Amino acid sequence: MEALIREKLSQLSPGQKKVAEFLLMKPEQSAFLTAAQLGREADVSEATVIRLSYALGFNGFPDMQARIQQQVLKKEGLSVLEQETEADSLEKEKSLFASVLDRDVAIVRQLATSINEADIWQAVDWLNEADQVLVAGFRASYGAAHWFSFVLSQCRGHVQLLQGAGDMPEKISTLTDRSVVFILSYPRYSRDAVQTAECAKNQGVRIIAATDRPLSPLGQLADLTFTTEENLTSMFSSNTGLQSLLNLIMVGMTTKNKEHVQARSQTLERLYTTQGIFVE
């Protein structure tokens, strides 16, 4: 493993190098950490840890971890098979898809225990009181941003989705110190998201961020930051935690401003009917 890391070291990103160096320095500690725990130890995201495993030629983080465990146990004169318990064997036999779902459930449970409800209500107040709301999410974060801007527009007016970085200056220029920019950004962090946040901050606009850690590039710029874990079991990440977070905010919006939301919903329903928007 050490030889492999040293061979590939020059090809790794700065974040991946931090993880690789941690693996070289503390293999025994690294052998039994989860990807998220290893990321925290190396001060990078879980996604960076998993991308390192692919960069080193493994089929994913579990494959890389198994190699590290093999080497550590070999040094101690023990084989992996001798250390494997019956519970471990049953876990390995579990369906790949069931394992992914278990991880998603664990992420939602972690969100339930760590979320600060006062921050949720603060975000709700800012979004309710804002004269304009601009929602932004680029690349992998765009889908969640699109959904959030749509459901938010069901609750209040003057909500825009930033479709791309190209028209960012024009849309930011119309915002005021009573506006809110809600930005979503997860690894790998989009430069467009950071530039949007920087532009909004220079304009004196409040920024709410949804990201994976407080000290992410976006978290450092935001006035209010929410963090959720990613379920990155392959090259693609699940946004289960993010979607749950956004849903909490929308529940807060509809609860705190119930009469206005109901009135707006009735107006929209009349327009939908008149325009034949939906097929019954």
ABEGO torsion letter per residue (X at the ends): XAAAAAAAAAABBAAAAAAAAAAAABAAAAAABBAAAAAAAAGBBAAAAAAAAAAAGBAEAAAAAAAAAAAAAAAAGBBAAAABBAAAAAAAABBAAAAAAAAAAAAAAAAAAABBAAAAAAAAAAAAABABBBBBBBEAAAAAAAAAAAAAAAABBGBBBBABAAAAAAAAAABBAABBBBBBBBOBBBAAAAAAAAAAAAAGBBBBBBBABAABAAAAABABBBBBBBBBABABBBAAAAAAAAAAAAAAAAAAAAAAAAAAAAAAAAAAAAAGABBX
